[in-house]
Amino acid sequence: MVIRIGVICGGRSAEREVSLRSGEAVYQALLSAGYTNIVKIDAKNDLVEQLKQNKIELAFLSLHGKYGEDGTIQGLLEMLDIPYTGSGVLASAMAISKIATKKIFQLENIPTPAFTVITRREVNKKGIEAAAARAIKEVGVPAVVKANTQGSTIGITFVHSADKMSEAITSALNYDQDVLIEEFITGMEVTASVLGNDEPLALPLIEITSTTGVYDYEAKYTPGMSNHIIPPRLPEEVQRKIEELAVKAFIALGCRGLGRVDFMITDSKVFALEINTLPGMTATSLFPDAARYAGIEFPQLADRLVKLALEK
């Protein structure tokens, strides 16, 4: 296929370095798949000029976090009539918001841990101690405190005692206006990658373990610090339930192309946590691993994502 592809990476979010690594991996995969008319573009302030100068006909999005998977660049590309990989404006904007995603999960009867929301407005009006007290009353401890629109575990704190809640909320507010306080679920962490447009399919599930016991930023992107177990050590019926819920979540948010839904499993109970519309594509990333186990090597995966982006 002769088409001018721009691999859009880098950008301005806190996940810039990961995005650059994803972009390089995708660039190499597209070359291996036979695409030769490709250029890597760093999504800086002159992005529009770069897209026009390079005469980009399709954008392969390898961005993560704000300004990448939150609907902003998707809206820009829509205005420029440039097709792109992954979900559209609305689905991207909803999925980047952990709070909006959780509310949709509730609406669609997709099981998810109990939660409440703390806003900067509430903290400014009532004080951090009052906000923390409400969070403890409604969710309790242990709890997970998350900045609403960050990824790669940026802005996340695990709170195991009530006296640490204020500090955790303050830390999350450094990254976002809104903070999600979520019930801490112990158990197995499993991720389900989803591929497709109108008839999305769940790829093989992956159980995640890390050497530190927490799948944080360092564990995600440092080779040897996490293990991907395929298939997960779960009964077949639980695995099928996870796959069904992953596809249901993908469709509920209106996602396209690709996505990854994260779950916690405890006592065979399945809890959906969040959905990532532009999952990482680095050497240690989960989505390429799931595809590989399904018999789809990285170059084939990149080719398939290009073709899905071109579907009407």
Secondary structure, DSSP 8 states (H G I E B T S, - for coil): ----EEEEE--SSTTHHHHHHHHHHHHHHHHHTT--SEEEEE-STTHHHHHHHTT-SEEEE---STTTSSSHHHHHHHHTT--BSS--HHHHHHHH-HHHHHHHHHHTT-----EEEEEHHHHHHH-HHHHHHHHHHHT-SSEEEEETT--TTTTEEEE-SGGGHHHHHHHHHTT-SEEEEEE---SEEEEEEEEESSS-EE---EEEEETTSS--HHHHHSTTSEEEESS-SS-HHHHHHHHHHHHHHHHHTT--EEEEEEEEEETTEEEEEEEESS---STT-HHHHHHHHTT--HHHHHHHHHHHHH--
